[in-house]
Amino acid sequence: MTHDPFTPRPDEKDMRDAYCDALIAAAEADSRVIVIDCDLSNSLGTGRFHARFPERSFNLGIMEANACSMAAGLSLTGFVPFVHSFAVFTSRRMTDQIFLSCAYAGLNVKLIGGDAGVSAAVNGGTHMAFEDFGVLRSIVGLRLFEPTDNTMVRALIPHIASRYGVDYIRMPRRSVIKIYEPGETFMPGEAKQLREGEDVTLIASGVMVSEALIAADLLENEGVHASVLDCFTIQPLDTAQIVERAQQTGCVVTAENHNIIGGLGSAVAELLSERAPVPLERVGVKNVFGEVGPQAYLMDRFGLRAKDICAAAHRVIERKQR
């Protein structure tokens, strides 16, 4: 099966700007939507929301746990609060408040984690969230998203704003590779199949989706036909499609901008071990801390490139054949 080659091209604006566009549109449609920032409105791109809706914007400073608790209280009064910080703080620093004040209490809070994984770049290891999904994935009822590009962000935010519950979105701030055209639809909990192939299934999320598509082209040049799934919802996982593709191809590679422990790779491994045991390789950060550097360097440093996915695909196909 042949495919048109994937040509990487950057999205037209930073993801934070596309996100703010969608957030403003959601607030215009629903007067309950409010924003709580932690002194990062410039970094996370919500300044235009503050200018448009000053009465629905709150800056709590560098007090992330308090911001989450405040969001829970506002949810109790009927508002739909969006809480913003860097992913390291929205996950690790807010964990107890997310668990008790939001999820356990059955409230309606939307959590945004910027600078996910290597997109933290020169902010360095202290601000590089490789573990945020791992921290939050075991909390009951949370939905976990990693949007792939600006089209997906614009489509997901209205859904998240209108759906009651606790949601967490991890995303880069800067421009990403464009994958989808305007008008594309996305259903939370349903992965998007971007390519068909019978030899190996590549399951990726976030910035790794473009790398998986590049890897699929490289593999096709070698006579290996890869299926590619964009698994933008980590929880709930698209169990039906993942199991189906695993059974059809007989082996799976996951690719994530996250520790291989606790994120997409772990979720897929848990599913396949119970429902469709096949050889699996996980491409991601190998349980180490982050460091300072440009994103391109960090993707090379931590093995998050198409060539790393190709190497994993060859290993897993060899295991399948044995």
BAFI-232279 format. One line per 3 residues: their letters; for each residue z negated, y, x negated of N, C-alpha, C. Coordinates in steps of 0.2 Angstrom, whole numbers, plus 5000, padded with zeros to 4 digits. Layout:
! BAFI-232279
a = Z/Y/X/Z/Y/X/Z/Y/X ~ ... .
***
This chain:
! BAFI-232279
mth = 5000/4994/4996/5000/5000/5000/5000/5006/4996 ~ 5005/5011/4997/5005/5017/4992/5003/5023/4996 ~ 5001/5028/4993/4998/5034/4996/5001/5040/4992 .
dpf = 5001/5046/4995/5003/5052/4992/4997/5053/4987 ~ 4999/5055/4981/4994/5057/4976/4989/5063/4979 ~ 4983/5062/4977/4978/5068/4979/4978/5073/4974 .
tpr = 4979/5079/4976/4980/5085/4972/4974/5089/4973 ~ 4969/5089/4968/4963/5093/4969/4964/5101/4969 ~ 4962/5104/4974/4962/5112/4974/4956/5115/4977 .
pde = 4953/5120/4974/4947/5123/4977/4948/5126/4984 ~ 4942/5125/4987/4942/5128/4994/4942/5136/4993 ~ 4944/5139/4999/4946/5146/4999/4940/5151/4997 .
kdm = 4934/5148/4998/4928/5152/4997/4922/5148/4995 ~ 4917/5151/4993/4911/5147/4991/4908/5143/4998 ~ 4905/5138/4997/4902/5134/5003/4897/5138/5006 .
rda = 4893/5142/5002/4888/5146/5005/4890/5151/5010 ~ 4896/5154/5008/4900/5159/5013/4902/5155/5019 ~ 4905/5149/5018/4908/5146/5024/4902/5144/5029 .
ycd = 4896/5142/5025/4890/5140/5029/4888/5146/5033 ~ 4887/5152/5030/4885/5158/5033/4889/5160/5039 ~ 4896/5159/5038/4901/5160/5044/4899/5156/5050 .
ali = 4898/5149/5049/4896/5145/5054/4889/5146/5057 ~ 4885/5148/5053/4878/5150/5055/4878/5156/5060 ~ 4882/5161/5058/4883/5167/5062/4886/5165/5069 .
aaa = 4891/5161/5068/4894/5159/5075/4889/5155/5079 ~ 4885/5151/5076/4880/5147/5080/4875/5152/5083 ~ 4873/5157/5080/4868/5162/5082/4871/5166/5088 .
ead = 4878/5168/5087/4881/5172/5092/4882/5167/5099 ~ 4882/5161/5098/4883/5156/5104/4876/5155/5107 ~ 4871/5155/5103/4864/5153/5105/4859/5158/5102 .
srv = 4856/5162/5107/4851/5167/5105/4844/5164/5102 ~ 4844/5157/5102/4838/5154/5099/4838/5153/5092 ~ 4844/5153/5089/4845/5151/5082/4842/5157/5078 .
ivi = 4838/5155/5073/4835/5160/5068/4835/5157/5061 ~ 4834/5162/5056/4834/5160/5049/4828/5162/5046 ~ 4825/5157/5042/4819/5158/5038/4821/5157/5030 .
dcd = 4821/5162/5026/4823/5161/5019/4817/5162/5015 ~ 4818/5159/5009/4812/5159/5004/4814/5163/4998 ~ 4816/5169/4999/4818/5174/4994/4824/5172/4990 .
lsn = 4829/5169/4994/4835/5166/4991/4841/5168/4995 ~ 4841/5173/4999/4846/5175/5004/4853/5177/5000 ~ 4852/5180/4994/4858/5181/4990/4861/5175/4987 .
slg = 4856/5171/4984/4858/5164/4981/4862/5160/4986 ~ 4859/5159/4992/4861/5154/4997/4866/5157/5002 ~ 4867/5164/5001/4873/5167/5005/4871/5169/5012 .
tgr = 4865/5170/5014/4863/5171/5021/4862/5179/5022 ~ 4863/5183/5017/4863/5190/5018/4866/5193/5024 ~ 4872/5190/5025/4876/5193/5030/4873/5191/5037 .
fha = 4870/5185/5037/4866/5184/5044/4861/5189/5045 ~ 4857/5191/5039/4851/5195/5040/4854/5202/5042 ~ 4860/5204/5040/4863/5210/5042/4865/5210/5049 .
rfp = 4868/5205/5051/4870/5204/5058/4864/5203/5063 ~ 4859/5199/5061/4854/5198/5066/4847/5199/5062 ~ 4845/5205/5061/4839/5207/5057/4833/5205/5061 .
ers = 4833/5205/5068/4827/5203/5072/4826/5195/5072 ~ 4831/5192/5069/4831/5184/5069/4831/5182/5062 ~ 4829/5186/5057/4829/5184/5050/4822/5185/5047 .
fnl = 4819/5180/5044/4813/5181/5041/4813/5179/5033 ~ 4810/5183/5029/4810/5181/5022/4803/5180/5020 ~ 4801/5173/5019/4794/5172/5017/4792/5172/5010 .
gim = 4797/5174/5006/4796/5174/4999/4795/5167/4996 ~ 4792/5166/4990/4792/5159/4987/4786/5155/4990 ~ 4787/5154/4996/4781/5150/4999/4785/5145/5004 .
ean = 4788/5140/5001/4792/5135/5005/4788/5131/5010 ~ 4782/5129/5008/4778/5125/5013/4777/5129/5019 ~ 4775/5135/5018/4773/5140/5023/4779/5141/5028 .
acs = 4785/5141/5024/4791/5143/5028/4793/5137/5033 ~ 4791/5131/5031/4793/5125/5035/4788/5125/5040 ~ 4781/5126/5039/4776/5126/5044/4778/5132/5050 .
maa = 4780/5138/5047/4782/5143/5052/4788/5141/5056 ~ 4793/5137/5053/4798/5135/5057/4796/5130/5062 ~ 4791/5126/5061/4788/5121/5066/4785/5125/5072 .
gls = 4781/5130/5070/4778/5134/5075/4784/5138/5080 ~ 4789/5140/5077/4794/5144/5080/4798/5139/5085 ~ 4799/5132/5082/4802/5127/5086/4798/5126/5092 .
ltg = 4791/5126/5092/4787/5125/5098/4788/5130/5103 ~ 4790/5136/5101/4791/5141/5106/4798/5141/5108 ~ 4802/5137/5106/4809/5136/5109/4815/5138/5104 .
fvp = 4813/5141/5099/4818/5143/5094/4821/5137/5090 ~ 4827/5139/5087/4830/5134/5083/4831/5136/5076 ~ 4825/5135/5072/4825/5138/5065/4829/5134/5060 .
fvh = 4833/5138/5056/4836/5135/5050/4832/5138/5044 ~ 4829/5133/5040/4825/5135/5034/4829/5134/5027 ~ 4829/5139/5023/4834/5139/5017/4830/5139/5011 .
sfa = 4831/5135/5006/4829/5135/4999/4833/5131/4995 ~ 4832/5131/4988/4835/5126/4984/4833/5119/4986 ~ 4837/5114/4985/4836/5107/4987/4829/5105/4984 .
vft = 4828/5106/4978/4822/5104/4975/4816/5106/4979 ~ 4816/5112/4982/4810/5115/4985/4810/5112/4993 ~ 4816/5112/4996/4817/5110/5003/4815/5103/5004 .
srr = 4816/5099/4998/4813/5092/4999/4806/5091/4996 ~ 4806/5092/4989/4799/5090/4986/4793/5094/4989 ~ 4794/5101/4989/4789/5105/4990/4787/5105/4997 .
mtd = 4792/5104/5002/4790/5104/5009/4789/5097/5012 ~ 4789/5092/5008/4789/5085/5011/4783/5084/5016 ~ 4777/5086/5014/4772/5085/5019/4772/5089/5026 .
qif = 4775/5095/5025/4776/5099/5031/4782/5096/5035 ~ 4787/5094/5032/4793/5091/5035/4790/5084/5039 ~ 4786/5080/5036/4784/5074/5039/4779/5076/5045 .
lsc = 4774/5080/5044/4769/5081/5049/4770/5086/5054 ~ 4772/5092/5052/4773/5097/5056/4780/5097/5060 ~ 4785/5094/5057/4791/5093/5060/4793/5087/5063 .
aya = 4794/5082/5059/4796/5075/5061/4791/5072/5066 ~ 4785/5071/5063/4779/5068/5067/4778/5071/5073 ~ 4778/5078/5073/4777/5082/5079/4783/5082/5084 .
gln = 4789/5079/5082/4794/5078/5086/4798/5085/5088 ~ 4798/5089/5083/4801/5096/5084/4808/5097/5082 ~ 4811/5103/5082/4818/5104/5081/4819/5109/5075 .
vkl = 4819/5107/5069/4820/5111/5063/4826/5109/5059 ~ 4829/5114/5056/4835/5112/5052/4834/5115/5045 ~ 4834/5110/5040/4833/5111/5033/4839/5111/5029 .
igg = 4839/5117/5025/4845/5117/5021/4843/5117/5013 ~ 4846/5113/5009/4844/5112/5002/4850/5114/4998 ~ 4850/5120/4995/4856/5122/4991/4855/5120/4984 .
dag = 4861/5120/4980/4861/5118/4973/4859/5111/4972 ~ 4862/5107/4976/4861/5099/4976/4864/5096/4970 ~ 4860/5092/4966/4862/5088/4961/4865/5093/4955 .
vsa = 4871/5091/4952/4873/5095/4947/4876/5102/4948 ~ 4876/5103/4955/4879/5110/4957/4873/5115/4955 ~ 4867/5113/4953/4862/5118/4951/4864/5120/4944 .
avn = 4868/5117/4940/4871/5119/4934/4866/5122/4929 ~ 4867/5129/4928/4863/5132/4922/4856/5133/4925 ~ 4854/5132/4931/4847/5133/4933/4843/5127/4930 .
ggt = 4846/5122/4928/4843/5117/4924/4839/5111/4927 ~ 4836/5107/4923/4833/5101/4926/4827/5102/4931 ~ 4823/5108/4931/4818/5109/4936/4821/5111/4942 .
hma = 4827/5113/4943/4830/5115/4949/4836/5110/4951 ~ 4836/5105/4948/4842/5100/4949/4840/5094/4953 ~ 4841/5094/4960/4839/5089/4964/4843/5083/4964 .
fed = 4841/5078/4960/4844/5071/4960/4840/5067/4965 ~ 4835/5069/4968/4830/5064/4972/4829/5066/4979 ~ 4832/5072/4981/4830/5074/4988/4831/5069/4994 .
fgv = 4837/5066/4994/4838/5061/4999/4833/5055/4998 ~ 4832/5053/4992/4827/5048/4991/4820/5050/4994 ~ 4818/5056/4993/4812/5059/4995/4811/5059/5003 .
lrs = 4817/5061/5006/4817/5062/5013/4819/5056/5018 ~ 4823/5051/5014/4826/5046/5018/4822/5042/5022 ~ 4815/5041/5020/4811/5036/5023/4807/5040/5029 .
ivg = 4808/5046/5030/4804/5050/5035/4808/5048/5042 ~ 4804/5046/5047/4807/5044/5053/4810/5049/5057 ~ 4816/5048/5059/4820/5052/5063/4824/5058/5060 .
lrl = 4823/5059/5053/4827/5064/5050/4835/5062/5049 ~ 4839/5066/5051/4846/5065/5049/4848/5069/5043 ~ 4851/5065/5038/4853/5068/5032/4860/5069/5031 .
fep = 4863/5075/5029/4870/5076/5028/4871/5079/5021 ~ 4877/5077/5019/4880/5080/5013/4887/5082/5014 ~ 4889/5088/5017/4895/5090/5019/4900/5091/5012 .
tdn = 4906/5089/5014/4911/5088/5008/4915/5094/5006 ~ 4916/5098/5011/4920/5105/5010/4918/5110/5016 ~ 4922/5115/5015/4920/5121/5020/4922/5119/5027 .
tmv = 4928/5115/5028/4930/5113/5035/4924/5109/5038 ~ 4921/5105/5034/4916/5100/5037/4910/5104/5038 ~ 4908/5109/5034/4902/5113/5035/4903/5117/5042 .
ral = 4909/5120/5043/4910/5124/5049/4910/5120/5055 ~ 4912/5113/5055/4911/5109/5060/4904/5106/5062 ~ 4901/5105/5056/4894/5102/5057/4889/5106/5060 .
iph = 4889/5113/5058/4883/5117/5059/4883/5118/5067 ~ 4888/5119/5071/4887/5120/5078/4884/5114/5081 ~ 4886/5108/5079/4883/5102/5081/4876/5101/5080 .
ias = 4874/5103/5073/4867/5102/5071/4863/5108/5075 ~ 4865/5113/5076/4862/5119/5080/4860/5117/5087 ~ 4865/5113/5090/4864/5111/5097/4861/5105/5098 .
ryg = 4859/5101/5093/4856/5094/5094/4849/5095/5092 ~ 4844/5093/5096/4837/5093/5095/4835/5088/5090 ~ 4831/5090/5085/4828/5086/5080/4828/5089/5073 .
vdy = 4826/5085/5069/4825/5087/5062/4831/5085/5058 ~ 4835/5090/5055/4841/5088/5051/4840/5091/5044 ~ 4842/5088/5039/4842/5091/5032/4850/5090/5029 .
irm = 4852/5096/5026/4858/5097/5023/4858/5098/5016 ~ 4860/5094/5012/4861/5096/5005/4868/5098/5003 ~ 4869/5104/4999/4875/5106/4998/4875/5111/4992 .
prr = 4881/5111/4989/4882/5116/4983/4882/5123/4986 ~ 4881/5128/4982/4882/5135/4984/4889/5137/4983 ~ 4892/5135/4977/4899/5138/4975/4905/5134/4978 .
svi = 4911/5136/4976/4917/5133/4979/4917/5125/4977 ~ 4920/5121/4981/4921/5114/4980/4928/5113/4981 ~ 4930/5106/4980/4937/5104/4981/4938/5103/4989 .
kiy = 4944/5106/4991/4946/5105/4998/4948/5098/5000 ~ 4946/5095/5005/4947/5089/5007/4951/5089/5014 ~ 4948/5093/5018/4950/5093/5025/4954/5099/5027 .
epg = 4958/5098/5032/4962/5104/5035/4958/5107/5041 ~ 4958/5113/5043/4955/5116/5049/4957/5112/5055 ~ 4952/5111/5059/4953/5107/5065/4951/5100/5065 .
etf = 4949/5098/5059/4947/5091/5058/4940/5090/5062 ~ 4939/5084/5065/4933/5083/5068/4929/5078/5064 ~ 4922/5079/5065/4917/5074/5061/4912/5072/5066 .
mpg = 4910/5066/5066/4905/5064/5070/4899/5061/5066 ~ 4893/5065/5066/4888/5062/5062/4886/5055/5063 ~ 4885/5052/5058/4884/5044/5058/4891/5040/5057 .
eak = 4896/5043/5057/4903/5040/5056/4906/5042/5050 ~ 4907/5038/5045/4911/5040/5039/4918/5041/5041 ~ 4921/5045/5037/4928/5046/5037/4932/5042/5032 .
qlr = 4937/5038/5035/4941/5034/5030/4947/5038/5028 ~ 4947/5039/5021/4952/5044/5019/4958/5040/5016 ~ 4957/5034/5014/4962/5029/5011/4961/5022/5013 .
ege = 4966/5019/5014/4966/5011/5015/4968/5007/5009 ~ 4965/5002/5008/4966/4998/5002/4962/4991/5003 ~ 4965/4986/5000/4962/4979/5001/4958/4976/4995 .
dvt = 4958/4980/4990/4955/4977/4984/4948/4979/4983 ~ 4946/4985/4984/4939/4987/4983/4938/4993/4988 ~ 4932/4994/4990/4930/5000/4994/4926/5005/4990 .
lia = 4928/5011/4990/4924/5016/4987/4921/5021/4992 ~ 4914/5021/4992/4911/5025/4997/4907/5031/4993 ~ 4909/5037/4995/4907/5043/4991/4904/5048/4996 .
sgv = 4901/5053/4993/4898/5058/4997/4898/5065/4993 ~ 4899/5070/4997/4899/5077/4993/4904/5078/4988 ~ 4902/5081/4982/4907/5082/4977/4910/5076/4974 .
mvs = 4908/5070/4976/4910/5064/4973/4916/5061/4977 ~ 4917/5064/4983/4923/5062/4987/4930/5064/4984 ~ 4930/5070/4981/4937/5071/4977/4937/5067/4971 .
eal = 4932/5065/4968/4932/5061/4962/4934/5054/4964 ~ 4932/5051/4970/4934/5045/4972/4941/5045/4974 ~ 4944/5050/4977/4951/5050/4978/4955/5050/4972 .
iaa = 4953/5054/4967/4957/5054/4961/4956/5047/4958 ~ 4951/5044/4958/4950/5037/4956/4954/5032/4959 ~ 4955/5033/4966/4960/5029/4970/4967/5029/4967 .
dll = 4969/5035/4965/4976/5036/4963/4976/5033/4956 ~ 4971/5033/4952/4971/5030/4945/4972/5022/4946 ~ 4968/5020/4950/4968/5013/4952/4974/5010/4954 .
ene = 4977/5014/4959/4984/5012/4962/4989/5012/4956 ~ 4989/5016/4951/4993/5016/4946/4993/5009/4942 ~ 4987/5006/4942/4986/5000/4939/4987/4994/4944 .
gvh = 4989/4995/4950/4990/4990/4954/4984/4988/4958 ~ 4979/4992/4958/4973/4991/4962/4973/4995/4968 ~ 4972/4993/4974/4972/4997/4980/4965/4998/4983 .
asv = 4963/5004/4983/4956/5006/4985/4956/5009/4992 ~ 4951/5007/4996/4949/5010/5002/4944/5016/5000 ~ 4944/5022/5003/4940/5027/5002/4936/5029/5008 .
ldc = 4930/5029/5008/4926/5032/5014/4922/5038/5012 ~ 4922/5043/5016/4918/5049/5015/4912/5048/5019 ~ 4906/5046/5016/4900/5045/5020/4896/5051/5019 .
fti = 4897/5056/5023/4894/5062/5023/4887/5062/5027 ~ 4886/5057/5031/4880/5056/5034/4876/5050/5031 ~ 4871/5052/5027/4867/5046/5024/4862/5043/5028 .
qpl = 4860/5047/5033/4855/5044/5038/4856/5048/5045 ~ 4859/5044/5050/4860/5037/5050/4867/5035/5047 ~ 4867/5029/5044/4872/5027/5040/4877/5024/5045 .
dta = 4884/5024/5043/4889/5021/5047/4889/5014/5045 ~ 4884/5010/5048/4884/5003/5046/4890/4999/5048 ~ 4893/5000/5054/4898/4996/5056/4904/4996/5052 .
qiv = 4906/5003/5050/4912/5003/5046/4911/5001/5039 ~ 4905/5002/5036/4904/5000/5029/4904/4992/5029 ~ 4901/4989/5033/4901/4982/5034/4908/4979/5034 .
era = 4912/4982/5039/4919/4980/5040/4923/4981/5034 ~ 4922/4987/5030/4926/4988/5024/4924/4983/5019 ~ 4917/4982/5018/4915/4977/5013/4917/4970/5014 .
qqt = 4918/4968/5020/4920/4961/5022/4928/4961/5020 ~ 4931/4966/5022/4939/4966/5021/4941/4966/5013 ~ 4937/4970/5009/4939/4971/5002/4935/4966/4998 .
gcv = 4929/4964/5000/4925/4959/4996/4921/4962/4990 ~ 4921/4969/4990/4917/4972/4984/4917/4980/4986 ~ 4912/4983/4983/4910/4990/4985/4908/4994/4979 .
vta = 4910/5000/4978/4907/5005/4973/4905/5011/4977 ~ 4899/5013/4976/4896/5019/4979/4897/5025/4974 ~ 4897/5031/4976/4898/5037/4971/4894/5043/4974 .
enh = 4889/5045/4970/4885/5051/4973/4883/5055/4968 ~ 4882/5062/4970/4879/5067/4965/4871/5067/4966 ~ 4868/5061/4965/4861/5060/4966/4859/5054/4962 .
nii = 4852/5053/4961/4850/5047/4958/4852/5041/4962 ~ 4854/5036/4958/4857/5030/4961/4851/5026/4965 ~ 4845/5029/4964/4839/5026/4967/4837/5031/4973 .
ggl = 4837/5028/4979/4835/5032/4985/4840/5035/4989 ~ 4846/5036/4987/4852/5039/4990/4857/5035/4993 ~ 4863/5037/4993/4869/5033/4996/4869/5026/4993 .
gsa = 4869/5025/4987/4869/5019/4984/4864/5014/4986 ~ 4858/5017/4987/4852/5012/4989/4853/5011/4996 ~ 4855/5015/5000/4856/5014/5007/4862/5009/5009 .
vae = 4867/5009/5005/4873/5004/5006/4870/4998/5003 ~ 4867/4998/4997/4864/4991/4995/4860/4988/5000 ~ 4855/4991/5003/4851/4989/5008/4854/4986/5014 .
lls = 4859/4989/5016/4864/4987/5022/4867/4981/5020 ~ 4871/4981/5014/4875/4975/5012/4871/4969/5011 ~ 4865/4970/5008/4861/4964/5006/4859/4960/5012 .
era = 4858/4964/5018/4856/4960/5024/4862/4958/5029 ~ 4868/4962/5028/4873/4961/5033/4880/4958/5030 ~ 4881/4960/5024/4887/4958/5021/4887/4958/5013 .
pvp = 4883/4953/5011/4882/4952/5003/4889/4952/4999 ~ 4890/4957/4996/4896/4957/4991/4894/4961/4985 ~ 4898/4960/4980/4897/4963/4973/4897/4971/4975 .
ler = 4892/4974/4972/4891/4982/4972/4890/4985/4966 ~ 4893/4990/4964/4892/4995/4959/4890/5002/4961 ~ 4885/5005/4958/4883/5012/4960/4885/5017/4955 .
vgv = 4889/5021/4956/4890/5027/4952/4886/5033/4954 ~ 4882/5035/4949/4877/5041/4951/4873/5042/4945 ~ 4868/5046/4946/4863/5048/4940/4859/5042/4939 .
knv = 4858/5040/4933/4855/5034/4931/4847/5035/4930 ~ 4844/5038/4935/4837/5038/4935/4834/5042/4929 ~ 4837/5048/4928/4835/5053/4923/4834/5060/4926 .
fge = 4831/5064/4922/4831/5071/4924/4837/5075/4923 ~ 4838/5080/4926/4843/5085/4925/4842/5089/4919 ~ 4848/5093/4917/4847/5097/4911/4852/5103/4913 .
vgp = 4851/5108/4908/4855/5114/4909/4862/5113/4906 ~ 4867/5116/4910/4874/5116/4908/4879/5117/4914 ~ 4885/5119/4912/4890/5120/4917/4891/5113/4921 .
qay = 4893/5114/4928/4894/5108/4932/4899/5103/4929 ~ 4904/5106/4926/4909/5101/4923/4906/5097/4918 ~ 4902/5100/4913/4899/5096/4908/4894/5091/4911 .
lmd = 4890/5093/4916/4885/5089/4919/4888/5083/4922 ~ 4894/5084/4925/4897/5078/4928/4900/5073/4923 ~ 4902/5075/4917/4903/5071/4912/4897/5068/4909 .
rfg = 4892/5072/4908/4886/5070/4905/4883/5064/4909 ~ 4883/5064/4916/4879/5059/4920/4884/5054/4923 ~ 4890/5054/4920/4895/5049/4923/4897/5049/4930 .
lra = 4899/5055/4932/4901/5057/4939/4908/5058/4939 ~ 4912/5055/4935/4919/5057/4935/4923/5051/4938 ~ 4930/5053/4940/4934/5047/4943/4935/5041/4938 .
kdi = 4935/5043/4931/4935/5037/4926/4929/5033/4927 ~ 4923/5035/4929/4917/5031/4929/4918/5027/4936 ~ 4921/5030/4941/4922/5026/4947/4927/5020/4946 .
caa = 4932/5022/4942/4937/5017/4940/4934/5011/4936 ~ 4930/5013/4931/4927/5008/4927/4922/5003/4932 ~ 4919/5006/4936/4914/5003/4941/4919/4998/4945 .
ahr = 4924/5001/4948/4929/4997/4952/4931/4990/4948 ~ 4933/4991/4942/4935/4985/4938/4930/4980/4937 ~ 4924/4983/4936/4918/4978/4935/4917/4974/4942 .
vie = 4917/4978/4947/4915/4975/4953/4920/4970/4956 ~ 4927/4972/4954/4932/4967/4956/4932/4961/4952 ~ 4930/4961/4945/4929/4956/4941/4923/4951/4944 .
rkq = 4918/4954/4946/4912/4950/4949/4915/4947/4955 ~ 4919/4950/4959/4921/4947/4965/4925/4941/4964 ~ 4930/4941/4959/4934/4936/4957/4930/4930/4954 .
r = 4925/4932/4951/4921/4926/4948/4917/4922/4954 .
***
